[in-house]
């Protein structure tokens, strides 16, 4: 029996992805256009940040839909790991865009130009609203789905970044110091690189079948070893099937004969306590094994 708490294909979640993508396309276009008109690198950097978020939503949505396809004789686990590949691609795209923005920001620091602060304040303020609304689309799902939780927290962070751009616009309007704009752009770039680094490390770890960060393998081992019927646990492996689903295989030596109910009960507890949806358990007693 397999357990899954991921219901990401339901219509409400699809609508959340659609709405989030449309809103982010609109704010990216607005920030890019008005960033160029206003000579604001902070606004252009925020546009790059929101563009990466839009790509993240697109790739994630595609990967999630692909991951729902049935397994085949060639791909016996199905296509769940496409969500991991999407996370890796998202990171690479984001880092490339950050490199371009960084170069333009450095040039702007060397040769500051007048920034139209009112445009910056209005457009970045709109960005706060759009990111806040997008985050709300994933508020319910993030309580039970790690992938949606990541999207929710990502857009909350984006709203805070847009707030920084608003502050930059206000500061320029009050002081007339145009270098504040590219300085804020550098801060945004640092935030993006930091989040990209974490995403890159996480996606590489998942691709290399590392234990998912939300699962403590020591706690899992302790739970299995503390079962009254179990005397030894070995060959314990836990890895990610996707960004939302984990799998486990383990051999357990028992002190008494067990039946199928023992395996079903144990798998149920692994799902309930640790969120492990797919468990393969081999029980060994007296030289025999039960799968």
Buried (B, 14 or more C-beta within 10 A) or exposed (E): EEBEEBEBEEEEBBEBBEBBBEBBBBBBEBBBBBBEEBBBBBBBBBBBBBBBBBBBBBBBBBBBBBBEEEEEEEEEEBBBBBBBBBBBBBBEBBBEBBEEBBEBBEEBBEEBEEBBBEBBBBBBBBBBEBBBBBBBBBEBBBEEBBBBBBBBBBBBBBBEBBBBBBBBBBBBBEEEEBEBBBBBBBBBBEBBBEBBEEBBEBBBBBBEEBBBEEBBBEEBBEBBEEBEBBEEBEEBEBBBBBBBBBBBBBBBBBEEEBEEEBBEEBBEBBBEEBBBBBBEBBBBBEEEEBE
